[in-house]
């Protein structure tokens, strides 16, 4: 069960903070994804995009549970909000409930020092302004050298590889996609903490379509609907 929990944390917490433009999402108001484990639906992840003049706020909710023989083995719920102004990151805050354990992270922009300041349950301190919170909806994550856990604030160095172009079928629709693989750069990390996730984006719009990894089961995020 401990390995399963670590896998969940890795999958959901690989959120990163982008300083780059996010104009390719200016026409979206809502994204919803279904979360599967071993092809069984276990939860959802929803994003609401709130636009106000030059600001963009992205409010996220994710909830899922793992059951066996009608017994809940693991419950997870998280809420977060990330804010951008003129396409630049301003701040991020989240609260997470993993069974009975509470975790949090608050990230702000220190303009004087040109860095990010993290206050999280796993890490407190500054980090490079180019690091990103890994909300997969933001295609700019593919350019980041490190991502910041949206659950606890842990900084995860990453290596991103462009796998290639693929046709991907979701809900009966075929998408032309760009597939990327994200791996932890630190080879000394224990296997339970290593990142190894594939992400698919629509080729022309950069709409996030799918995320997947294989660890104590096969996990997938699949786009359900968008507005």
Secondary structure, 3 states (H helix, E strand, C coil): CHHHHHHHHHHHHCCECCCCCCHHHCCCCEEEEEEEECCEEEEEEEEEEEEECCEEEEEEEEEEEEEECCEEEEEEEEEEEEEEECCEEEEEEEEEEECCEEEEEEEEEECCCCEEEEEECCCEEEEECCCEEECCCCHHHHHCCEEECCCCCCEEEEEEEEEEEEEEEECCEEEEEEEEEEEECCCCCCHHHCCEEEEEEECCCCCEEEEEEECCCEEEEEEEEEC
